[in-house]
Amino acid sequence: MNRKILTSGVITILAVILVILISGYIKGAAVKVDDTGWTSEGVNTVVNANNQFAFDLYSQFKEESKDENIFFSPYSISVALTMTYEGARGETAEEMQSVLYIPEDANLRRANFAKIINEINKPDKKYKLHTANALWPRINFQLLEEYQNTIDTYYGGKVTRLDYTREAEKSRQTINSWIEDKTEDKIKDLIPPGTLKPDTVLVLTNAIYFKGTWVLQFDPKDTRDEDFTTSAGQIVKVPMMRLAGDDAEFNYAETKDVQILEMPYEGENLSMLIILPKENNLENIEESIAPEKLSEWKNMLRKQRVDVFIPKVKFETKYFMADTLAEMGMPTAFTESADYSGINRQGGIWIDEVIHQAFVEVNEEGTEAAAATAEGMWKMQITPVFRADHPFIFIIQQKDTGNILFLGRVSDPSK
């Protein structure tokens, strides 16, 4: 595709979705957005859309990542792309909606996204969970007032103008500095040199951070190196955490194929779900996992004693997602045929690239991240053993709504 330096009516849009889950916290008071008119049913609609998108995207990543670890924030990607969708029209909007599953009704969509954002950013929590959005238009690029007001009012996206035409490198440094500031300097130079060009007219950024402490913490003295069989069939030594005894009670369920464990964080609003196949056959579970299957498993959970063995995990991922999203059903967004006339009346803009970067650490203290059947309950041992010594899926969710904030796969915790 030929790209031109700015001429009349020929411009591009670079949508860089920066999902950052790192050590630290997002500085400053969280922005409260307008959630007037939200309803429980509306929130559930948005959550269901996010969760369906989460598993669709996971399916794409597992094909691209093969035996590698996976980790991403479907919720944050959904919010960032929805901000772009707010300015899409015609076929472009139809394709984006079909991939994201978000409500077409603007009032329903905006009020309930805003409610979820406010819930994430609420103060006085026993855990840290924050999200922030920003728009970076070129200095002479005219955003429609309606679009700018929508992003500010319902998504908290503040506008800072930059000169990509004459100062592309300085603009890159400015955005990267914002990212570093929001992430306590843990993510540096996220936008690589040469990414921003003179014909860049808009950059969208999103940052999300979570740090939670287990309700029941592991004792580091009980952590010892044990064998873990990777997706590739190799045996590696990894630090395996252990929690057992009369106080080790968790929500737990199992079927003939899988064990499901829920580990809550302090505050009881968030939890990690770990989905562990009984054999080293995660591929079979990946083929069947979907929002309906997840709900089925969650409905089976019952609190009981469980001896838990899970590896310490720490890894980082980075995805360039333009091709992935095009393959999922929104190709027009990345072509000159895209219609974003709801962002700029003159049109002629399209998404150039979508970048997603994520970091996760699971340790003895908690987690840091800068989410009716033929199978019946099988008779279980008096005290089930949950030994995650082979690949598994993990989800960090909001417990009350089931909203998946982060979703990942541990294929090899030694990497």
Buried (B, 14 or more C-beta within 10 A) or exposed (E): EEEEEBEEEBBBBBBBBBBBBBBBBBEEEBBEBBBEEBEEEBBBBBBBBBBBBBBBBBBBBBEBBEBBBBBBBBBBBBBBBBBBBBBBBBBBBBBBBEBBBBBEEEEBBBBBBBBBBBBBBEEEBEBBBBBBBBBBBBEEBEBBEEBBEBBBBBBBBBEBBBBBBEBBEEBBBBBBEBBBBBBBEBBEEBBEEEBBBBBBBBBBBBBBBBBBBBBEBBEEEEBEEBEBBBBEEEEBEBBBBBBBEEEBEBBBBBBEBBBBBBBBBBBEBBBBBBBBBBEEEBEEBBEEBBBEBBEBBBEBBEEBBBBBBBBBBEBBBEBEBBBBBBEBBBBBBBEEEBBBBBBBEEBBBBBBBBBBBBBBBBBBBBBBBBBEEEBEEEEBEEEBEBBBBBBBBBBBBBBEBBBBBBBBBBBBBEB
